[in-house]
Amino acid sequence: MTMHDAQVHFHSLSFVPEGGGVLVGRPDTESYAVFPPDGADLLQHMVNGMTPTEAAEWYGTTYGEPIDMAEFVVTLEDLGFTRAADEQQVTGPPVRWQRLARALYSRTAFACYVGLVAAWVVTVGRHPEIAPNPRHVFFTSSLLIAQVTIVASQIGFLFMHEAAHVLAGKRIGLPSSLGIGQRMYAVVFETRMNGLLSVPRRQRYLPFLSGMMVDVLLICGLGLLAAATRGSDGSMPLIGRFALASGFPIIIRIIWQFLLFQRTDLYYVFCTMLGCYDLHAATRTLVCNQFWRTLGKEERVVDEGHWTDRDRQIARWYAPFAAIGLALLTMIMVLIVIPLGTVFVHLLWQGLSGDFGLRFWDALGSLLLNSAQILAFVYFTIRNYVRSRRVRSATPAPNLLGVS
């Protein structure tokens, strides 16, 4: 019996129609590839028990042309789709909290969410002073207390943002999980949503957008809390001022989602809508290749075949569109960061220029806290740059292999 007469054993694979092809993947390892319909059909018959010889004969009869089965099987092995006969199929962990996830993303829940947003809009119309405003950040005369408490509140809100992604994944049966990672000097929450590409495209939007949905609901809830504590004379107690102060950084995070070149949640939404898989890397490669060709350095040009035809097609017009993100980043600096910085520096100068009282030490503590963050940012930026230079490869590793 030859090698092609023996049945090939496979791990659990998913087959999802994507545009003109089929996205085949192994969800437990996040290994995916875009197959043409005939290739996916061939693979499906092999998964159902056909030997390579039988599958090749079926393919020739059905499509009227031969196929290099040896190369096809090697491709499947490289993707990690095959397994030894005595190797057990990997079964994912049970999906916990699925009932809660379905309740939180049910029609009844969404009706409540719409009601909350509507109530906030009406309240802001009656009391415009609770609308998000940079001046809300300085809710107390102590700069140090304002910084520490707002940062502490954002940690909880970031957890809720990522937890929303996780629950949205669990709602459709994905073994999503929430972990803790590190970016630069900060500890962050990270969503792991294995198998998202194994579900139809229409089911991926909610997992991507659920974090922003929670951000919007938090802003509305905090605004309504502030309005509920508002005095009849328009005064705002500490709890109300703190609610408004905690809500403003969330506004900045929502705006940040539109910086698509940062691979934000909205970036993945647009990639899903456009049928792309690694648009960012394909665009970067396309721009860099054009730059090196212009300089006549063909040896620096990277093979664009690592990305799908769709990625390369969209990348040609996405490159200038990505520049809009830089314009938006400039707008954030001009309209939000600079005004906030101006007020902060003014209050800081007032505190440091006085006598050595409580206000002076509060301002000094705030200055040291900000200085430490800036120094840490500079240090980790330089360290990461040096490390990336040491391990940088001449050819980037693609996220997805296109199989033709």
C-alpha positions as CSV (number, residue, x, y, z in Angstrom):
1,M,0.0,0.0,0.0
2,T,1.5,3.4,-1.0
3,M,1.3,6.5,1.0
4,H,-1.5,7.9,-1.1
5,D,-3.6,4.7,-0.5
6,A,-3.6,5.4,3.3
7,Q,-6.3,7.6,4.8
8,V,-5.1,11.0,6.1
9,H,-6.4,11.8,9.5
10,F,-7.4,15.4,10.4
11,H,-7.9,17.6,13.4
12,S,-11.3,19.3,13.7
13,L,-11.6,21.8,10.9
14,S,-14.0,24.6,10.1
15,F,-15.2,25.5,6.6
16,V,-16.6,29.0,6.2
17,P,-17.5,30.5,2.8
18,E,-15.6,33.8,2.3
19,G,-16.2,35.7,-0.9
20,G,-15.0,33.6,-3.8
21,G,-13.2,31.1,-1.6
22,V,-13.6,29.1,1.6
23,L,-11.8,29.9,4.8
24,V,-10.6,26.6,6.3
25,G,-9.1,26.5,9.7
26,R,-8.2,24.7,12.8
27,P,-9.7,26.8,15.6
28,D,-7.7,25.4,18.5
29,T,-4.4,26.5,17.0
30,E,-5.7,29.6,15.0
31,S,-4.3,28.2,11.8
32,Y,-6.4,29.3,8.8
33,A,-6.0,29.3,5.0
34,V,-8.2,30.5,2.2
35,F,-8.9,27.7,-0.3
36,P,-10.5,28.0,-3.7
37,P,-13.9,26.2,-3.7
38,D,-12.6,23.2,-5.5
39,G,-9.7,22.8,-3.1
40,A,-12.0,23.1,-0.1
41,D,-14.4,20.5,-1.7
42,L,-11.4,18.2,-2.1
43,L,-10.3,18.6,1.5
44,Q,-13.9,18.0,2.7
45,H,-14.0,14.7,0.9
46,M,-10.6,13.7,2.5
47,V,-11.9,14.7,5.9
48,N,-15.0,12.5,5.2
49,G,-12.7,9.5,4.7
50,M,-11.4,9.5,1.1
51,T,-7.8,8.4,0.7
52,P,-5.5,10.8,-1.3
53,T,-5.7,8.4,-4.4
54,E,-9.5,8.3,-4.2
55,A,-9.7,12.0,-3.7
56,A,-7.5,12.7,-6.7
57,E,-9.6,10.5,-8.9
58,W,-12.8,12.2,-7.7
59,Y,-11.3,15.6,-8.3
60,G,-10.2,14.7,-11.9
61,T,-13.7,13.3,-12.6
62,T,-15.5,16.3,-11.1
63,Y,-13.4,19.2,-12.3
64,G,-11.8,17.6,-15.4
65,E,-8.2,18.3,-14.5
66,P,-5.5,16.6,-12.5
67,I,-4.1,17.7,-9.1
68,D,-0.8,17.3,-7.5
69,M,-2.0,15.4,-4.4
70,A,1.5,15.1,-2.9
71,E,1.9,18.8,-2.8
72,F,-1.7,19.3,-1.5
73,V,-1.1,16.9,1.4
74,V,2.2,18.7,2.2
75,T,0.3,22.0,2.3
76,L,-2.2,20.5,4.7
77,E,0.6,19.2,6.9
78,D,2.3,22.6,7.0
79,L,-0.9,24.2,8.1
80,G,-1.2,21.7,11.0
81,F,-4.5,20.3,9.7
82,T,-3.4,16.6,9.7
83,R,-2.7,14.3,12.6
84,A,-1.3,10.9,13.2
85,A,-3.7,7.9,13.2
86,D,-3.1,7.3,16.9
87,E,-3.3,11.1,17.8
88,Q,-6.5,12.2,19.4
89,Q,-8.5,15.1,18.1
90,V,-8.1,18.2,20.3
91,T,-11.3,19.1,22.0
92,G,-11.6,22.6,23.3
93,P,-12.6,23.4,26.9
94,P,-16.3,23.7,27.7
95,V,-17.7,27.2,27.1
96,R,-18.6,28.6,30.5
97,W,-20.9,31.6,31.2
98,Q,-22.7,31.1,27.9
99,R,-26.1,31.5,29.4
100,L,-25.1,34.8,31.0
101,A,-23.6,35.9,27.7
102,R,-26.8,35.1,25.8
103,A,-28.8,37.0,28.4
104,L,-26.6,40.1,28.2
105,Y,-26.8,40.1,24.3
106,S,-30.5,39.3,24.0
107,R,-33.1,41.4,22.4
108,T,-34.5,42.4,25.8
109,A,-31.0,43.5,26.9
110,F,-30.5,45.5,23.8
111,A,-33.8,47.2,24.3
112,C,-32.6,48.2,27.8
113,Y,-29.3,49.5,26.4
114,V,-31.1,51.7,23.8
115,G,-33.4,53.0,26.6
116,L,-30.3,53.9,28.6
117,V,-28.7,55.8,25.7
118,A,-32.0,57.6,25.0
119,A,-32.4,58.6,28.6
120,W,-28.8,60.1,28.6
121,V,-29.5,62.0,25.4
122,V,-32.7,63.5,26.9
123,T,-30.9,64.4,30.1
124,V,-28.0,66.0,28.3
125,G,-30.5,68.1,26.3
126,R,-32.0,69.3,29.6
127,H,-28.7,69.7,31.4
128,P,-25.9,70.4,28.9
129,E,-23.3,70.7,31.7
130,I,-23.2,66.9,32.1
131,A,-22.1,66.4,28.5
132,P,-18.5,65.1,28.2
133,N,-16.1,68.0,28.6
134,P,-12.3,68.1,29.3
135,R,-12.8,70.3,32.3
136,H,-14.6,67.5,34.1
137,V,-11.2,65.7,34.6
138,F,-10.2,68.1,37.3
139,F,-13.1,67.2,39.6
140,T,-11.2,68.1,42.8
141,S,-8.6,70.7,43.8
142,S,-6.0,67.9,44.4
143,L,-4.2,67.1,41.1
144,L,-2.7,63.9,42.7
145,I,-6.1,62.6,43.9
146,A,-7.7,63.4,40.5
147,Q,-5.0,61.5,38.6
148,V,-4.9,58.4,40.9
149,T,-8.6,58.0,41.2
150,I,-9.3,58.4,37.5
151,V,-6.6,55.9,36.6
152,A,-8.0,53.5,39.1
153,S,-11.5,53.8,37.7
154,Q,-10.2,53.3,34.1
155,I,-8.7,50.0,35.1
156,G,-12.1,48.7,36.0
157,F,-13.7,50.1,32.9
158,L,-11.0,48.6,30.7
159,F,-11.8,45.2,32.4
160,M,-15.4,45.7,31.5
161,H,-14.5,46.6,27.9
162,E,-12.5,43.4,27.4
163,A,-15.0,41.2,29.3
164,A,-17.6,42.4,26.9
165,H,-15.5,41.0,24.0
166,V,-15.1,37.7,25.9
167,L,-18.8,37.3,26.6
168,A,-19.8,38.1,23.1
169,G,-17.5,35.3,21.9
170,K,-19.0,32.9,24.5
171,R,-22.4,33.8,23.2
172,I,-21.7,32.1,19.9
173,G,-19.9,29.2,21.5
174,L,-16.2,30.3,21.3
175,P,-13.8,29.4,24.1
176,S,-12.9,33.0,24.6
177,S,-11.0,34.1,27.7
178,L,-9.7,37.2,29.5
179,G,-6.0,37.4,30.4
180,I,-3.5,39.9,31.8
181,G,-0.6,41.2,29.7
182,Q,1.9,44.0,29.6
183,R,2.3,46.8,27.1
184,M,5.3,49.0,27.8
185,Y,5.3,49.6,31.5
186,A,1.5,49.1,32.0
187,V,-0.4,46.0,32.9
188,V,-3.4,45.5,30.5
189,F,-6.3,43.2,30.0
190,E,-6.2,41.0,26.9
191,T,-9.0,39.1,25.2
192,R,-8.3,35.7,23.7
193,M,-11.0,34.7,21.2
194,N,-9.7,31.5,19.6
195,G,-11.9,30.3,16.7
196,L,-13.5,33.6,15.7
197,L,-12.6,33.0,12.1
198,S,-14.4,29.6,12.2
199,V,-17.8,31.2,12.5
200,P,-19.7,33.0,9.6
201,R,-18.7,36.6,9.0
202,R,-22.0,38.0,10.2
203,Q,-21.4,36.5,13.7
204,R,-18.0,38.3,14.1
205,Y,-19.3,41.8,14.3
206,L,-20.7,41.7,17.8
207,P,-17.5,40.3,19.4
208,F,-15.6,43.1,17.7
209,L,-18.1,45.9,18.6
210,S,-19.2,44.8,22.1
211,G,-16.3,46.6,23.8
212,M,-17.2,49.9,22.3
213,M,-20.9,49.2,23.1
214,V,-19.9,48.9,26.8
215,D,-17.9,52.1,26.6
216,V,-21.0,54.0,25.3
217,L,-23.2,52.5,28.0
218,L,-20.6,53.5,30.7
219,I,-20.6,57.1,29.5
220,C,-24.3,57.2,29.6
221,G,-24.6,55.5,33.0
222,L,-22.0,57.8,34.5
223,G,-23.7,60.9,33.1
224,L,-27.1,59.8,34.4
225,L,-25.5,59.2,37.8
226,A,-24.1,62.7,37.8
227,A,-27.5,64.1,36.8
228,A,-29.2,62.1,39.6
229,T,-26.9,63.6,42.2
230,R,-27.2,67.2,40.8
231,G,-28.7,69.7,43.2
232,S,-31.7,71.8,42.5
233,D,-29.4,74.8,42.3
234,G,-27.2,73.1,39.7
235,S,-24.5,72.2,42.2
236,M,-22.7,68.9,41.7
237,P,-21.5,66.8,44.7
238,L,-18.2,64.9,44.7
239,I,-19.7,61.6,43.5
240,G,-21.3,63.4,40.5
241,R,-18.1,65.2,39.6
242,F,-16.1,62.0,39.9
243,A,-18.6,60.2,37.6
244,L,-18.2,62.9,34.9
245,A,-14.4,62.8,35.3
246,S,-14.3,59.1,34.9
247,G,-16.4,59.2,31.8
248,F,-14.3,61.6,29.8
249,P,-11.3,59.2,29.3
250,I,-13.7,56.7,27.9
251,I,-14.7,59.3,25.2
252,I,-11.0,59.4,24.2
253,R,-10.8,55.6,24.0
254,I,-13.9,55.6,21.6
255,I,-12.3,58.2,19.4
256,W,-9.1,56.2,19.4
257,Q,-10.9,53.3,17.9
258,F,-11.1,55.2,14.6
259,L,-7.3,55.2,14.3
260,L,-7.5,52.1,12.1
261,F,-3.7,52.0,11.6
262,Q,-3.5,51.0,15.3
263,R,-5.4,47.8,14.6
264,T,-8.3,48.8,16.8
265,D,-11.7,47.1,17.2
266,L,-13.0,49.1,14.2
267,Y,-10.1,48.0,12.1
268,Y,-11.2,44.4,12.5
269,V,-14.8,45.4,11.8
270,F,-13.8,47.0,8.5
271,C,-11.5,44.0,7.6
272,T,-14.4,41.7,8.2
273,M,-16.8,43.8,6.1
274,L,-14.2,44.0,3.2
275,G,-13.3,40.3,3.4
276,C,-9.7,40.9,4.4
277,Y,-7.5,39.1,6.9
278,D,-4.3,41.1,7.4
279,L,-5.0,44.4,5.7
280,H,-2.5,46.3,7.8
281,A,0.5,44.1,7.0
282,A,-0.5,43.9,3.3
283,T,-0.8,47.7,3.1
284,R,2.5,48.3,4.9
285,T,4.2,45.8,2.6
286,L,2.7,47.4,-0.5
287,V,3.8,50.9,0.5
288,C,7.3,49.8,1.5
289,N,7.7,47.8,-1.8
290,Q,6.7,50.8,-3.8
291,F,9.2,52.9,-1.9
292,W,12.0,50.5,-2.5
293,R,11.2,50.1,-6.2
294,T,11.2,53.9,-6.5
295,L,14.7,53.9,-5.1
296,G,15.7,51.0,-7.4
297,K,16.4,48.6,-4.5
298,E,14.6,45.6,-5.8
299,E,16.5,43.4,-3.3
300,R,14.5,45.0,-0.4
301,V,11.1,44.2,-2.0
302,V,9.1,41.7,-0.1
303,D,7.0,39.0,-1.8
304,E,3.4,40.1,-1.7
305,G,2.2,36.6,-2.2
306,H,2.1,36.1,1.5
307,W,-1.3,37.9,1.6
308,T,-4.5,37.0,-0.1
309,D,-5.6,38.6,-3.4
310,R,-8.4,40.5,-1.6
311,D,-5.9,41.9,1.0
312,R,-3.6,43.2,-1.8
313,Q,-6.6,44.6,-3.8
314,I,-8.0,46.6,-0.8
315,A,-4.5,47.7,0.3
316,R,-4.1,49.8,-2.9
317,W,-6.8,52.2,-1.8
318,Y,-6.6,51.6,2.0
319,A,-3.1,53.2,2.2
320,P,-4.2,56.8,1.6
321,F,-7.4,56.1,3.7
322,A,-5.2,55.1,6.6
323,A,-3.7,58.6,6.5
324,I,-7.1,59.8,7.8
325,G,-6.2,58.2,11.1
326,L,-3.1,60.5,11.4
327,A,-5.4,63.5,10.8
328,L,-7.7,62.2,13.5
329,L,-4.8,61.7,15.9
330,T,-3.8,65.4,15.3
331,M,-7.4,66.5,16.0
332,I,-7.3,64.6,19.3
333,M,-4.0,66.4,20.2
334,V,-5.4,69.8,19.3
335,L,-8.9,69.5,20.8
336,I,-8.3,67.3,23.8
337,V,-4.7,66.7,24.8
338,I,-3.4,70.2,24.5
339,P,-6.3,71.9,26.3
340,L,-6.1,69.3,29.1
341,G,-2.3,69.8,29.3
342,T,-2.7,73.6,29.4
343,V,-5.1,73.4,32.3
344,F,-2.9,70.9,34.1
345,V,0.3,72.9,33.7
346,H,-1.5,76.0,34.9
347,L,-2.8,74.3,38.1
348,L,0.6,72.7,38.6
349,W,2.4,76.0,38.4
350,Q,-0.1,77.6,40.8
351,G,0.6,74.8,43.3
352,L,4.4,74.8,43.0
353,S,4.7,78.6,43.1
354,G,3.0,78.9,46.5
355,D,4.4,78.2,50.0
356,F,5.3,74.7,51.2
357,G,1.8,73.8,52.2
358,L,-0.5,71.0,51.3
359,R,-1.2,72.3,47.8
360,F,2.6,72.5,47.0
361,W,3.2,68.9,48.0
362,D,0.1,67.8,46.1
363,A,1.4,69.5,43.0
364,L,4.9,68.1,43.5
365,G,3.5,64.5,43.8
366,S,1.5,65.0,40.7
367,L,4.6,66.2,38.8
368,L,6.7,63.3,40.0
369,L,3.9,60.8,39.0
370,N,3.7,62.2,35.5
371,S,7.5,62.4,35.1
372,A,7.8,58.8,36.1
373,Q,5.3,57.8,33.5
374,I,7.1,59.7,30.8
375,L,10.5,58.3,31.7
376,A,9.1,54.8,31.8
377,F,7.5,55.3,28.4
378,V,10.8,56.5,26.9
379,Y,12.8,53.7,28.5
380,F,10.5,50.9,27.2
381,T,10.2,52.5,23.8
382,I,13.9,52.5,23.4
383,R,14.3,49.0,24.8
384,N,11.6,47.5,22.6
385,Y,13.1,49.2,19.5
386,V,16.5,47.7,20.3
387,R,15.1,44.3,20.8
388,S,13.1,44.5,17.6
389,R,16.2,45.4,15.7
390,R,18.0,42.3,17.0
391,V,15.2,39.8,16.0
392,R,13.9,41.5,12.9
393,S,13.6,39.1,10.0
394,A,14.0,40.1,6.4
395,T,10.6,38.6,5.5
396,P,7.6,39.2,7.7
397,A,5.6,36.3,8.9
398,P,2.1,36.5,7.4
399,N,-0.9,35.9,9.7
400,L,-2.7,33.9,7.0
401,L,-1.5,31.7,4.2
402,G,-3.5,32.0,0.9
403,V,-3.8,28.7,-0.9
404,S,-4.6,28.8,-4.6
